[in-house]
Amino acid sequence: MSDEVMAEINIGLQLHISGDRAGAREKFAALWEWIGEDGDPLHRCALAHYMADVRDDPADELAWDIRALAAADSLTDERAKEYHATLAVRGFYPSLHLNLAEDYRKLGDHEAAKAQWELGRGTLGALGDDPYGLGIIEAYDALATRLGIESDSPDFRAGR
């Protein structure tokens, strides 16, 4: 199924990947105005998730990541699969909680960061044994080090 909004979000993502953070931010802001706070949860989740990555202020980044998580909470697997047959909402949560944990760490709230890290750790079983999943695990390991959490314990890997 063709999805014009997701195609436009991808254009913004490509701007970001190419190093044009300001261009991506403008693209994402215009798309957010178009879809709105009550738009399709898949669009809101993806857009807010990527918008957070192009914010310069950690508090702004946190606000966008909170929007992404809220949108995921209202997203159904059926809607996600309309966009791509392999998507399941549970697979979104490891990245969403990881981003929130990192946001809180940047803001100096290590307790909230650890809480998000723990929530996300419990969702790691949704990841595949592919480069994306392994990259998320590596990011959890790296964040655990920054937060002083022992991530090489069997308990950490049990989340998988």
Long-range contacts (C-beta under 8 A, 24 or more apart in sequence): 1-82, 1-83, 3-83, 5-31, 5-34, 5-35, 5-40, 5-43, 6-42, 6-43, 6-46, 6-83, 9-43, 9-46, 9-47, 9-50, 12-50, 13-50, 16-50, 16-53, 16-54, 21-54, 24-50, 24-54, 25-51, 25-54, 25-55, 28-54, 40-79, 41-71, 41-72, 41-74, 41-75, 41-76, 41-79, 42-71, 42-75, 42-79, 42-80, 42-83, 44-68, 44-71, 45-71, 45-72, 45-75, 45-92, 49-95, 49-96, 49-99, 52-99, 52-103, 58-103, 58-106, 58-107, 59-107, 61-99, 61-103, 61-106, 62-100, 62-103, 62-104, 62-107, 65-96, 65-99, 65-100, 65-103, 66-100, 68-96, 68-99, 69-96, 69-97, 69-100, 72-96, 88-126, 90-123, 90-126, 91-126, 91-127, 93-119, 93-120, 93-123, 93-126, 94-120, 94-123, 94-124, 94-126, 94-127, 94-136, 94-140, 95-136, 96-120, 97-123, 98-136, 98-139, 98-140, 98-143, 101-143, 101-147, 102-143, 105-143, 105-146, 105-147, 110-147, 113-143, 113-147, 114-147, 114-149, 117-143, 117-144, 117-147, 117-149, 121-156, 121-159, 122-159, 123-159, 124-159, 124-160, 125-159, 125-160, 127-160
